[in-house]
């Protein structure tokens, strides 16, 4: 659960709480699984992000948190030569 400081941060920026994101899904008639599939993420990981079980420091969980506006940040574009890396 978010603490009061985190809730204030959500009010100071365009960030949202997990409850707000879930309410938006509900209003749009979209499931978490539908959103995850449309954005290329596994539904279990989106569930973990929304429940707070994922730390969202890097990788896919970070991307999900940023896309859902749960976290202030940005997504680094993949390097053009990513496929060539060992």
N, C-alpha and C positions, 0 to 999 in steps of 0.2 A: 504494500500500500504506500502511496506517496505521502511524504510528510508535508507539513504546512509550508516550508520553504519551497519545496518543489511545486506545490499548488500555486504559490505566489508567482513563481517563475513562469508558470503556464499563463497566468493572467497578464504578465508584463510583456509577453511576446505572442507570437501566433501559435505557440505550442498548445497541445491538447493533452488531456488526461486520457488514460485507457478507457475510462467510462464514457468520455465524450466520443471517442472513436467508435466504440461499440454502439452507442446511440446513433451515430451517423450511419453505420451499417444497417441498423434496424430501420431507420427512416428511409433509406434508399432501397430497402428490401434485398440487400445483398448479404450473403453469408461471408464469414471470414475465409472459408475455403474458396469461394468464388473470387474474392479479392486476391488471395494468395496465388491462385492459378493464373489469373489475368496478369499478374505482375511477375510470374516466374519463380515464386518462392513456395517451399513446402508449407502446407497449412499448419503442421505441428509447430514450426518455427514461429509463425505469426502468432499462434496461440501462446507460445512461451514469451514472446515479446510483450503481448498485451497483459499477461498475468504477472509479469515482473520476474519470471524465472530465468530469462536470458539477460545477460549483463549489457548487451548492445554496445560493446566497446569497439568492435571492429567486425569486418566481414558482413555476412548476410543479415545478421540480427541488427547491426548498426544501420544498414541500408533500409531495412523495414521500419525501424524506429524513426528515421529521418523522413521517409516517404509518408508515414502516418502522422507526421508532425508531433511525435511523442518526444523527440529529442532535437535540439538545435544542432545542426551540423550540415555537412555536405557529403556527397558521394563522389569519390574519386573516379574519374573515367579509367577504364582498363587500358593499360599500355597497348599500343598497336602491335608490339611484338610479343604479347603475352603467350601466344601459342608456341613460340619458338623457345621459350624459357624451359630449362630442364625441370 
